[in-house]
Amino acid sequence: MHVTHAESDIVIIFAARFLYGEGCRRRRRRMTADARAFTGRGMTSSNKNTIDQNRFDFIVVGAGSAGCVLANRLSANGEHRVLLIEAGGRDNSINIHVPLMVVNLLKDEKYTWPFMTEKQVHLNGKEQLWARGKVLGGSSSINGNVYVRGDPAEYDSWSSLGCSGWSWEDMLPYFKRMETFASGDPVKRGKSGPINVNQLKNFDKLADAYLDANREAGFELVDDYNDGHYEGSSYLQYSTTPRGFRCSSAVGYLRPARGRSNLAIWTNTLVTKILLDGKRAIGVECRRDDKTIQAFSRKEVIVSAGPIQSPKILELSGIGRADVLKAVGIDVAHELPGVGENMSDHPNCRLTFECSQPITINDVLQRPLSKLKEGLRFIFFGKGLLSICSATAHTVMRSGPGQNQPDLKLQLQPFSGKDRYARRPKDGLDPHSGFTIGIMALRPHSRGYIHIKSADPAVQPRIDPNYLADERDAATLLAGIRAVRRLVEMPSLKKLVVRETRPGPEVQTEQQILDYIRLTTQTTWHVVGSCKMGNDELAVVDSDLLVHGMEGLRVIDSSVFPTVPSSNTNAPTIALGEKGADIVLKAWNNRAVTTAAA
Ligand SMILES: Cc1cc2nc3c(=O)[nH]c(=O)nc-3n(C[C@H](O)[C@H](O)[C@H](O)COP(=O)(O)OP(=O)(O)OC[C@H]3O[C@@H](n4cnc5c(N)ncnc54)[C@H](O)[C@@H]3O)c2cc1C
């Protein structure tokens, strides 16, 4: 049978839209008439009549991984009027919902912020593209969907950094509350939460060979790396619905909540600053189309705009480092030297291999018939390469005997190309069958910053992650490259390898490998820490996520993590949103009790 690319694309997109649309229609029928009037542009019309125009109890800025959780939980008991404000639009592209199709969005400015970093001094002077989600669901609508809670020891280390109440044991109830994971130990895993989690198992020949090679190399095979036993090698878990579609925080948390009459959702609305009355946050100023709008909070403004834009919003509001604010002509409302500092990300470098069999995404995307077959597999069974965004299996390990925690993660990706954004032939996907083993340094030592460079909210901030400034990070990646090369020499994987294509066998000495690392290291998109929690001089929020020295103002998103949770960062951010919502609700319940008693 001869099928062209265009024909296979049309069949897949049509069928996926039909299936997804069906799901949506069923959900819509369950929603109230009010909710059906959700416009996605401006205020939800359901709320126009019921909410006293622009006055709310809580205003949540940013509908990302954390923001959607807050919108749901804070509006759940019906007592509080909540406004959720999102700069992007609705998550109505099929490219968001069919996991593999997200490759079509990573450079689409309708759905992503195209942040560029400063030239990286320790990466041969190259700047980096950092795509972030600009849509309901935020980055959870465009991310790789890999579901990892991380290393218990990393959370436990946070208490020594002044974050009491954030140990693994403290986080566990929230990790459980957020998820539905059918298998796994019910003591450790959630069974009825908003985010559905699927476990890949015997996914394909390549991943099976990778895990067999891990066993041959002496790594322990771990059944469920999310139950507290992190180290070892495993098939990955994905945050996808039982039918295989993306389960973002917008899907899991916002959809069920958006019919509530006490929740307003403003999309396509950019928050430009927090309105202050002395040291108290009383609302926000926003821009929608060419109009300036204000919204006021009776209780709190909660900034959940993500690790790049939460510090930006604080600085635009006069909260931050005095020299940064003065340089752009903003009056200092509250000096807080840690805003925008302490930022980190997992540095990521990769080895690529030509594969001896046509079993990779390279083959699927370049052969219309394979694409059609995979499309039909997804449509009928919700499985196959379209049900994943990127990786299929990982190895969590230590770079050397001196490490008291795992500090390296290797990830198998069944495609190969010139860099991390090369996921389609037109972006540099290799024309031959190929796979990648990515390496991330899980506990990076380098720290960077994010600061505004203009008082104009439309101007991107200055972003310098300072990758590999600390030599230990490059040394960790070097150990990772050596570990990958050992793995592909194991009999199970060796038979699938034609040759190493990047960096290639000629790169052997320590210096050559380090040069390759500095030439090719990129983001893992796991940026955190720019409004860190703690009580030292660079801490921005306390353990209750309140901005130090301010009232009625919290930051609740991945920017508050003091270090990168030693994992992919979406699940930790959603769990943080859950715990943050509990903290906020308890604080206001306690106030109500105290007031009543008085
Ligand atoms: C391409 C990519 C792949 C990734 N892959 C994975 C993965 O496979 N697994 C994993 O665990 N993690 C992954 N991550 C990381 C993970 O998705 C993020 O760490 C997490 O989503 C961060 O959540 P957040 O709530 O802090 O910010 P975000 O989810 O980014 O949310 C911030 C929201 O605020 C909005 N906003 C910003 N400024 C304003 C403003 N001024 N006014 C109004 N709204 C505003 C944004 O548009 C956005 O919707 C990936 C990230 C990316 C970008």
The ligand as an SDF file (V2000), in Angstrom:
LIG
                    3D

 53 58  0  0  0  0  0  0  0  0999 V2000
    9.4300   21.4390   26.9630 C   0  0  0  0  0  0  0  0  0  0  0  0
    9.3470   20.9810   28.3900 C   0  0  0  0  0  0  0  0  0  0  0  0
    9.4440   19.6160   28.6840 C   0  0  0  0  0  0  0  0  0  0  0  0
    9.3550   19.1870   30.0110 C   0  0  0  0  0  0  0  0  0  0  0  0
    9.2860   17.8520   30.2700 N   0  0  0  0  0  0  0  0  0  0  0  0
    8.9660   17.4350   31.5210 C   0  0  0  0  0  0  0  0  0  0  0  0
    8.6580   16.0740   31.7820 C   0  0  0  0  0  0  0  0  0  0  0  0
    8.6380   15.2210   30.8830 O   0  0  0  0  0  0  0  0  0  0  0  0
    8.3620   15.7140   33.0560 N   0  0  0  0  0  0  0  0  0  0  0  0
    8.3610   16.6180   34.0810 C   0  0  0  0  0  0  0  0  0  0  0  0
    8.1180   16.2280   35.2280 O   0  0  0  0  0  0  0  0  0  0  0  0
    8.6420   17.9100   33.8600 N   0  0  0  0  0  0  0  0  0  0  0  0
    8.9030   18.3450   32.6030 C   0  0  0  0  0  0  0  0  0  0  0  0
    9.0920   19.6740   32.3600 N   0  0  0  0  0  0  0  0  0  0  0  0
    9.1060   20.6100   33.5050 C   0  0  0  0  0  0  0  0  0  0  0  0
    7.7280   20.9070   34.0970 C   0  0  0  0  0  0  0  0  0  0  0  0
    6.7400   20.9120   33.1020 O   0  0  0  0  0  0  0  0  0  0  0  0
    7.7910   22.2620   34.8190 C   0  0  0  0  0  0  0  0  0  0  0  0
    8.7870   22.2040   35.8210 O   0  0  0  0  0  0  0  0  0  0  0  0
    6.4730   22.6270   35.4800 C   0  0  0  0  0  0  0  0  0  0  0  0
    5.4410   22.6150   34.5270 O   0  0  0  0  0  0  0  0  0  0  0  0
    6.5820   24.0220   36.1130 C   0  0  0  0  0  0  0  0  0  0  0  0
    5.3290   24.4000   36.6230 O   0  0  0  0  0  0  0  0  0  0  0  0
    5.0460   25.8910   37.1240 P   0  0  0  0  0  0  0  0  0  0  0  0
    3.6690   25.8810   37.6490 O   0  0  0  0  0  0  0  0  0  0  0  0
    6.1490   26.3110   38.0010 O   0  0  0  0  0  0  0  0  0  0  0  0
    5.1540   26.7970   35.8120 O   0  0  0  0  0  0  0  0  0  0  0  0
    4.3720   26.6970   34.4330 P   0  0  0  0  0  0  0  0  0  0  0  0
    3.6940   25.3770   34.3050 O   0  0  0  0  0  0  0  0  0  0  0  0
    5.3370   27.0940   33.3730 O   0  0  0  0  0  0  0  0  0  0  0  0
    3.2060   27.7800   34.5770 O   0  0  0  0  0  0  0  0  0  0  0  0
    3.3670   29.1520   34.5670 C   0  0  0  0  0  0  0  0  0  0  0  0
    2.1240   29.7510   33.9040 C   0  0  0  0  0  0  0  0  0  0  0  0
    2.0700   31.1430   34.1930 O   0  0  0  0  0  0  0  0  0  0  0  0
    1.7180   31.8460   33.0180 C   0  0  0  0  0  0  0  0  0  0  0  0
    2.2320   33.2040   33.1490 N   0  0  0  0  0  0  0  0  0  0  0  0
    3.5300   33.5890   33.1940 C   0  0  0  0  0  0  0  0  0  0  0  0
    3.6240   34.9160   33.3420 N   0  0  0  0  0  0  0  0  0  0  0  0
    2.3570   35.3850   33.4070 C   0  0  0  0  0  0  0  0  0  0  0  0
    1.8100   36.6850   33.5600 C   0  0  0  0  0  0  0  0  0  0  0  0
    2.5940   37.7560   33.7010 N   0  0  0  0  0  0  0  0  0  0  0  0
    0.4610   36.8210   33.5490 N   0  0  0  0  0  0  0  0  0  0  0  0
   -0.3570   35.7330   33.4320 C   0  0  0  0  0  0  0  0  0  0  0  0
    0.1380   34.4740   33.2890 N   0  0  0  0  0  0  0  0  0  0  0  0
    1.4710   34.3070   33.2800 C   0  0  0  0  0  0  0  0  0  0  0  0
    2.3820   31.0510   31.9170 C   0  0  0  0  0  0  0  0  0  0  0  0
    1.8400   31.3480   30.6480 O   0  0  0  0  0  0  0  0  0  0  0  0
    2.1450   29.6230   32.3850 C   0  0  0  0  0  0  0  0  0  0  0  0
    0.9150   29.1280   31.9410 O   0  0  0  0  0  0  0  0  0  0  0  0
    9.2060   20.1440   31.0560 C   0  0  0  0  0  0  0  0  0  0  0  0
    9.1130   21.5070   30.7660 C   0  0  0  0  0  0  0  0  0  0  0  0
    9.1550   21.9270   29.4440 C   0  0  0  0  0  0  0  0  0  0  0  0
    9.0280   23.3960   29.1600 C   0  0  0  0  0  0  0  0  0  0  0  0
  1  2  1  0
  2  3  1  0
  2 52  2  0
  3  4  2  0
  4  5  1  0
  4 50  1  0
  5  6  2  0
  6  7  1  0
  6 13  1  0
  7  8  2  0
  7  9  1  0
  9 10  1  0
 10 11  2  0
 10 12  1  0
 12 13  2  0
 13 14  1  0
 14 15  1  0
 14 50  1  0
 15 16  1  0
 16 17  1  0
 16 18  1  0
 18 19  1  0
 18 20  1  0
 20 21  1  0
 20 22  1  0
 22 23  1  0
 23 24  1  0
 24 25  2  0
 24 26  1  0
 24 27  1  0
 27 28  1  0
 28 29  2  0
 28 30  1  0
 28 31  1  0
 31 32  1  0
 32 33  1  0
 33 34  1  0
 33 48  1  0
 34 35  1  0
 35 36  1  0
 35 46  1  0
 36 37  1  0
 36 45  1  0
 37 38  2  0
 38 39  1  0
 39 40  1  0
 39 45  2  0
 40 41  1  0
 40 42  2  0
 42 43  1  0
 43 44  2  0
 44 45  1  0
 46 47  1  0
 46 48  1  0
 48 49  1  0
 50 51  2  0
 51 52  1  0
 52 53  1  0
M  END
$$$$
